[in-house]
Amino acid sequence: MKRVAEVLIACGAVCTLAWASAVGPAQTAANASSGQAVSDSREERLWGEIVTLRSRAPTSQPYEDWFASTLTNKRALAERIRLYLTLYPGGAHRDDAVRLELATLFDIAALSGGDCAPLRERVDRYLTSPPSAAVQHEAAYWKILCDRLAGPNTASQPASTAASPATAAPLEAYREYVRRYPRSRHTPRLATILFEHAARCGERAEMRELVDLMSRAFPNHLTTENLAARLRREDATGKLFWLAFRDADGRNVDTRELAGRPVLIVVWAAYDEAARRCVSEVETLRREHPELAVVGVSLDATRAAMSAATTELGLDWPQFNDELGRANSFARHWGVRRIPRVFAIDRSGRLVGSASQNEWRRLAFVALK
């Protein structure tokens, strides 16, 4: 059966014969006479098989059996996709089928030791004669990722990990991709990887270029909003920075009134254990340094939940909570996607920077100088 699957994947003509045998002469004749409805029915039935295979999760144990079962499933899936594309080259699910085919072939190559020749063959074919812009974008993306199989530690890594920062293809290839295919569905993810690298290297011009590209290609995309906010945060470093709000007790709070004192703005939520640990550590630091002022930005959905947590943790700082949860206006404006995050403001009211987890301590001591 394994050999049959490989032959079917490699030869579209065999797939056509296999499908004709399966439906039988009578049904084939009926299709010719009954028109598009029967054809559509067959196409949807085959696509349903593909969807079922795609969602099938192997559960075999031990690991070796699970690995073999996964590979068998992927090969069967590739067989059915090739059959679909052979029988219905202009089918309703064509572009989705191509996307799934290329991802599946990558998985097979990764799971079977790194031979990506079948994937490269399909990629080259689609790049030479793409049936749609979406297929061209998809093929160009997988052409980049094919090279990963030549590197170390690629075996057994599924396609879902292909674009992670730690295992990304050369950054220059990503840059070329987003410039050439700015409206590809992969561009937001690749732009994020490039942006994060540029941020780590302090390459503000590239960060700005990526935000401009995303603003043109994906003006209403969440990634665009997030990258623009993060650039805004980077641009704010070294400049006057403040937060003004009315707290849960109705008091007006404005950090500009704390001039001459270092200030920490802590973005947190009671439901997050790491955030709870962070605010407790910040409170300890505040007690050790009475001149340090602290303000909280709570992402809890209700002020009641926030108040219960501040009482439990012994926090008496002013807390900003607009009851928007993760969509908190401060968090969205400054691109806070993960908590905790601490903004450190020096005695002159300028932003030293912001950091998450334990990295905030270094910024806090800079602000305290």
Summary of the structure (lengths in Angstrom):
residues: 369
radius of gyration: 27.4
end to end distance: 71.4
largest distance: 88.6
contacts: 1120
relative contact order: 0.06
helix: 64%
strand: 9%
